[in-house]
Amino acid sequence: MSGAEDADAAGATGSGPGGADPAHTDPAGATGSGHRSAGPVGPCRTGPDPAGTDPALTAEAAELARHYGLRPLPVEGGLFRRTWAGPPDASGRPSGSAILVLLTAAPDDFSALHRLPLDEVWHFYRGDPLELLLLAPDGSDRLLTLGGTGGTGGTGSGSGTGAGEGAVQCVVPAGTWMGARVAPGGRWSLFGTTMAPGFLPADYEGADAGVLAARYPRRAALIRALCRPGAPLRMPPAGDGEQP
């Protein structure tokens, strides 16, 4: 869920909400082409936007972003920081990668529908429940809620059962379209994703809302809500300055 390739650890150990989070501190700067690596804020800024939203929410999101060292995630949306990338193989793909992501209820602040060629694990950490839409290659769909107090609070798989309301972890199988937003009534959600092998920018494939709405008509309204008309469907390559 993210110019130079270096990750910004400057805000990661501050005295923000809930105190420091050593599990997501990145003093080394985590360089390389790992899971959505950080870049500076560029013209395609995404994430919490003061325009047209609650000033208190904007301030709260800014403090969370400062505390965790988060920056805008191009194309997909939200604020993020890569926290780990394993050693790269001969092709440059890291052995694994992990990111920390913040989404808020601000307008246009969501994880746009996309798919990856590898499995991805989503982890809920703090805040309000997160809605995760999954559209499987076989034409089936699921709307999961990560976080909150419902369900068992256990784990589940994007291709199986058990990841319902209150789940804190979900495995999204390779090739599954996925998109997320803060659940209605919530303010912000802090979560993370992990991949092994790790992420490369070329893995990201954004969704065409019209195509997916036709294939998954039951979820057409939500599909359109989780797509940005006219936005790029591919992530910039490494070294582009706005690449993740």
C-alpha positions in Angstrom: 0.0 0.0 0.0 5.6 4.1 -1.2 12.5 10.9 -6.2 14.9 8.6 -4.9 14.6 5.0 -3.9 15.3 5.7 -0.3 12.6 5.3 2.3 12.0 8.2 4.7 12.5 7.1 8.3 12.4 10.7 9.6 8.9 10.5 11.0 8.9 6.9 12.1 10.2 7.3 15.6 8.4 10.4 16.7 6.0 10.9 19.6 2.9 10.7 17.5 -0.4 8.8 18.3 0.2 5.7 20.3 3.9 6.2 20.7 6.7 4.8 18.6 6.1 1.6 16.7 9.4 -0.3 16.5 8.0 -2.9 14.2 7.7 -0.3 11.5 10.8 1.8 12.2 13.2 1.8 9.2 16.4 3.4 10.4 18.4 2.0 7.5 16.2 3.7 4.9 15.4 0.3 3.1 16.8 0.9 -0.3 16.2 -1.1 -3.4 13.3 -2.0 -5.6 11.2 -3.6 -2.9 7.5 -3.4 -2.1 6.3 0.1 -3.1 9.4 2.0 -2.0 9.1 5.6 -0.9 9.6 8.6 -3.2 9.1 12.3 -2.7 5.8 14.0 -3.1 5.2 14.7 -6.8 2.5 16.1 -9.0 0.4 13.0 -8.8 -0.2 13.4 -5.1 -2.7 11.1 -3.5 -3.9 10.5 0.1 -5.5 12.9 2.5 -6.3 16.2 0.9 -7.4 19.2 2.9 -9.7 20.4 0.2 -13.4 19.5 0.9 -12.7 17.4 4.0 -12.9 17.6 7.8 -10.1 19.9 9.0 -9.8 17.7 12.2 -9.4 14.6 10.1 -6.8 16.3 7.9 -4.8 17.2 11.0 -5.1 13.8 12.5 -4.0 12.1 9.2 -1.0 14.5 9.0 0.1 13.6 12.5 -0.2 9.9 11.7 1.8 10.4 8.5 4.5 12.3 10.3 4.7 9.8 13.1 5.0 6.8 10.8 7.1 8.6 8.1 4.4 8.1 5.4 4.4 9.6 1.9 1.8 9.5 -1.0 1.6 6.2 -2.9 1.4 7.0 -6.6 -1.4 5.5 -8.7 -2.9 3.3 -6.0 -3.6 6.0 -3.5 -3.1 6.5 0.3 0.0 7.2 2.3 2.6 4.6 2.9 6.2 3.7 3.8 8.1 0.6 2.8 9.4 -1.0 6.0 11.4 -3.9 4.6 12.7 -5.4 1.4 14.8 -8.6 1.3 17.9 -9.2 -0.8 17.2 -9.0 -4.5 17.6 -11.9 -6.9 19.4 -11.8 -10.3 16.3 -10.1 -11.8 16.2 -7.4 -9.1 13.2 -8.8 -7.3 13.5 -8.8 -3.5 13.0 -12.0 -1.6 10.2 -10.3 0.2 8.8 -6.8 0.9 6.4 -5.1 3.4 4.7 -1.7 3.5 2.7 0.3 6.0 -0.4 2.1 4.7 -2.8 4.8 5.9 -6.2 5.4 4.3 -8.7 8.0 5.6 -12.3 9.0 5.0 -11.1 12.0 3.0 -12.5 12.3 -0.6 -10.5 10.2 -3.1 -8.5 8.5 -0.4 -8.7 4.8 -1.2 -6.6 1.9 -2.5 -7.6 1.8 -6.2 -8.6 -1.6 -7.6 -5.6 -3.4 -8.9 -4.1 -6.9 -9.2 -0.7 -8.5 -8.7 1.0 -11.6 -10.1 1.9 -12.8 -6.6 0.0 -13.5 -3.4 -0.3 -10.5 -1.0 -1.0 -10.6 2.7 -3.0 -7.7 4.2 -2.6 -6.9 8.0 -4.9 -4.6 10.0 -3.1 -2.6 12.7 -5.0 0.4 14.1 -8.0 2.7 13.6 -11.4 2.1 12.0 -12.4 -1.0 10.0 -11.2 -1.3 6.4 -13.4 -2.6 3.6 -11.5 -4.8 1.1 -13.1 -5.8 -2.1 -11.8 -8.9 -3.8 -12.8 -9.9 -7.4 -11.6 -13.4 -8.2 -10.5 -14.7 -11.7 -13.4 -17.2 -11.6 -16.0 -14.4 -11.5 -16.7 -14.6 -7.7 -16.4 -11.6 -5.4 -16.0 -11.0 -1.7 -16.3 -7.8 0.5 -14.2 -8.3 3.6 -14.0 -6.0 6.7 -10.6 -5.9 8.4 -10.6 -4.6 11.9 -13.5 -3.7 14.1 -15.1 -5.9 16.8 -17.2 -8.3 14.7 -16.4 -11.8 13.8 -13.6 -13.8 15.5 -10.8 -11.4 14.8 -8.9 -14.3 13.2 -7.3 -14.9 9.9 -8.7 -15.8 6.6 -7.9 -16.3 2.9 -9.1 -14.3 0.0 -10.0 -17.7 -1.6 -11.5 -19.3 1.4 -13.6 -18.6 4.5 -13.0 -16.9 7.8 -11.9 -13.4 6.7 -15.1 -11.6 7.6 -15.8 -8.6 9.8 -13.3 -8.3 12.6 -10.5 -10.3 10.8 -7.1 -8.8 11.1 -5.3 -10.6 8.3 -6.2 -11.7 4.8 -4.3 -13.4 2.0 -5.2 -12.1 -1.5 -4.3 -14.7 -4.1 -2.3 -13.8 -7.2 -4.4 -12.5 -10.0 -7.3 -11.3 -7.7 -8.5 -7.7 -8.2 -8.3 -5.9 -4.9 -9.3 -2.4 -3.7 -9.9 -0.9 -0.2 -11.4 2.0 1.6 -12.2 3.0 5.2 -15.5 1.4 6.1 -18.5 3.8 6.1 -18.6 5.8 9.4 -14.9 5.4 10.0 -12.1 8.1 9.9 -8.9 6.3 9.2 -7.3 2.8 9.0 -3.7 1.9 9.4 -2.7 -1.4 7.8 0.1 -3.2 6.0 0.8 -5.6 3.2 3.5 -8.2 2.8 4.7 -10.2 -0.3 7.2 -13.0 -0.7 8.8 -12.8 -3.3 8.7 -9.1 -3.0 7.0 -6.3 -5.1 8.3 -4.7 -8.2 6.5 -1.6 -9.8 5.9 -3.6 -13.0 3.7 -6.0 -11.0 1.0 -3.5 -10.5 -2.0 -3.6 -12.9 -4.7 -1.0 -12.4 -8.4 -1.8 -13.2 -10.6 -0.5 -15.9 -13.9 0.3 -14.1 -16.1 -0.4 -17.1 -14.6 -3.8 -17.8 -14.8 -4.9 -14.2 -18.3 -3.6 -13.6 -19.5 -5.6 -16.6 -17.9 -8.8 -15.4 -18.9 -8.3 -11.7 -22.3 -6.5 -12.0 -23.2 -7.2 -8.4 -20.3 -5.0 -7.3 -20.5 -2.4 -10.1 -21.2 0.6 -7.8 -18.3 -0.2 -5.5 -16.0 -1.0 -8.4 -16.6 2.5 -9.8 -16.1 4.0 -6.3 -12.7 2.3 -6.1 -11.4 3.5 -9.5 -10.1 6.9 -10.6 -11.3 7.9 -14.1 -8.3 8.8 -16.3 -5.7 7.7 -13.7 -2.7 5.7 -14.8 -3.1 1.9 -14.6 0.6 1.2 -14.2 3.1 2.3 -11.6 6.1 4.4 -12.7 9.3 2.3 -13.0 12.1 2.4 -10.4 14.1 5.6 -10.5 11.2 7.7 -11.9 11.0 10.0 -8.9 7.3 9.2 -8.2 7.7 5.5 -8.3 6.6 3.4 -5.3 
